[in-house]
């Protein structure tokens, strides 16, 4: 069994149920724990998880900024998982790029390239 993640009607990721549930839970915890804007990630219903691209992009942008502004390595590592997976999904949906500066953009692009090959669509 698996879950289809969709951004504005486009299939962007199809992980196993356990991975999907873990990602959704991680996004919820990061969103609440860091006081970030709503992620736009909906609940998993009937093996689908719909994401509002207009909310998901600002959420990821806020995470990228937090990553850039902290020197707390454990926090950075926790943020990296969510941003990397999210970055792949918004690229697949042709959502405008996450707000980042040129210095960190190459880091996130490289991370997303590495992850994309392991993320079935």
C-alpha positions as CSV (number, residue, x, y, z in Angstrom):
1,X,0.0,0.0,0.0
2,X,1.1,3.5,-0.7
3,X,-0.1,7.1,-0.5
4,X,-0.2,9.6,-3.4
5,X,0.8,13.1,-2.5
6,X,-0.7,15.6,-4.8
7,X,0.0,19.3,-5.2
8,X,-2.9,21.1,-6.8
9,X,-4.0,17.9,-8.6
10,X,-0.5,16.8,-9.7
11,X,0.9,13.5,-8.4
12,X,4.3,14.4,-6.9
13,X,5.2,11.5,-4.6
14,X,4.0,7.9,-3.9
15,X,5.7,6.6,-0.8
16,X,4.7,3.6,1.3
17,X,2.0,4.2,3.9
18,X,4.5,4.2,6.8
19,X,6.8,6.8,5.1
20,X,3.8,8.9,4.2
21,X,2.5,8.9,7.7
22,X,5.9,9.8,9.1
23,X,6.4,12.7,6.7
24,X,2.9,14.1,7.5
25,X,3.6,13.8,11.2
26,X,7.0,15.4,10.9
27,X,5.5,18.4,8.9
28,X,2.8,18.9,11.6
29,X,5.3,18.8,14.4
30,X,7.7,21.2,12.6
31,X,4.8,23.5,11.7
32,X,3.6,23.7,15.3
33,X,6.9,23.4,17.1
34,X,8.5,26.3,15.2
35,X,5.3,28.4,14.9
36,X,5.4,28.5,11.1
37,X,2.7,29.4,8.7
38,X,0.3,26.6,7.8
39,X,1.9,24.0,5.6
40,X,-1.1,23.4,3.3
41,X,-0.6,19.6,3.8
42,X,-3.9,17.9,4.2
43,X,-4.6,14.6,6.0
44,X,-4.2,11.3,4.4
45,X,-7.6,10.2,3.1
46,X,-8.3,7.2,0.9
47,X,-4.5,6.8,0.2
48,X,-4.1,10.4,-0.9
49,X,-2.7,13.5,0.7
50,X,-3.5,16.8,-1.0
51,X,-1.2,19.7,-0.6
52,X,-2.1,23.3,-1.3
53,X,0.9,24.6,-3.3
54,X,0.1,28.2,-2.4
55,X,0.5,27.4,1.3
56,X,3.3,24.8,1.0
57,X,5.7,27.1,-0.7
58,X,5.7,29.8,2.0
59,X,5.9,27.1,4.6
60,X,9.1,25.7,3.0
61,X,10.5,29.2,2.5
62,X,10.0,29.8,6.2
63,X,11.9,26.6,7.0
64,X,14.7,27.5,4.6
65,X,15.1,30.9,6.4
66,X,15.1,29.2,9.8
67,X,17.7,26.8,8.6
68,X,19.9,29.6,7.3
69,X,19.5,31.7,10.5
70,X,20.3,29.0,13.1
71,X,23.6,27.5,14.2
72,X,21.9,24.7,16.0
73,X,23.0,21.6,14.1
74,X,20.2,19.2,15.4
75,X,17.6,21.8,14.4
76,X,19.2,22.1,11.0
77,X,19.2,18.4,10.4
78,X,15.5,18.1,11.4
79,X,14.6,20.9,9.0
80,X,16.6,19.4,6.1
81,X,14.5,16.3,5.9
82,X,11.2,18.2,5.5
83,X,12.6,20.8,3.1
84,X,14.4,18.3,0.9
85,X,11.3,16.2,0.4
86,X,9.1,19.2,0.0
87,X,11.5,20.8,-2.5
88,X,11.3,17.7,-4.7
89,X,7.5,17.8,-4.6
90,X,7.1,21.5,-5.5
91,X,9.5,21.1,-8.4
92,X,7.5,18.1,-9.7
93,X,4.3,20.2,-9.5
94,X,5.9,23.3,-11.2
95,X,5.1,25.4,-8.2
96,X,7.3,28.6,-8.1
97,X,10.7,28.0,-6.4
98,X,11.1,28.2,-2.7
99,X,12.3,31.6,-1.5
100,X,16.0,31.2,-0.9
101,X,19.2,33.1,-1.4
102,X,21.8,32.2,-4.1
103,X,24.2,30.9,-1.5
104,X,21.9,28.3,-0.1
105,X,19.9,27.6,-3.3
106,X,22.7,25.3,-4.6
107,X,22.7,23.3,-1.4
108,X,18.9,22.7,-1.5
109,X,19.0,21.9,-5.3
110,X,21.7,19.3,-4.7
111,X,19.8,17.8,-1.8
112,X,16.6,17.6,-3.8
113,X,18.4,16.0,-6.8
114,X,19.8,13.3,-4.5
115,X,16.4,12.7,-2.9
116,X,14.3,12.7,-6.1
117,X,15.8,9.5,-7.4
118,X,14.6,7.7,-4.3
119,X,11.1,9.3,-4.3
120,X,8.7,7.4,-6.6
121,X,6.2,9.5,-8.4
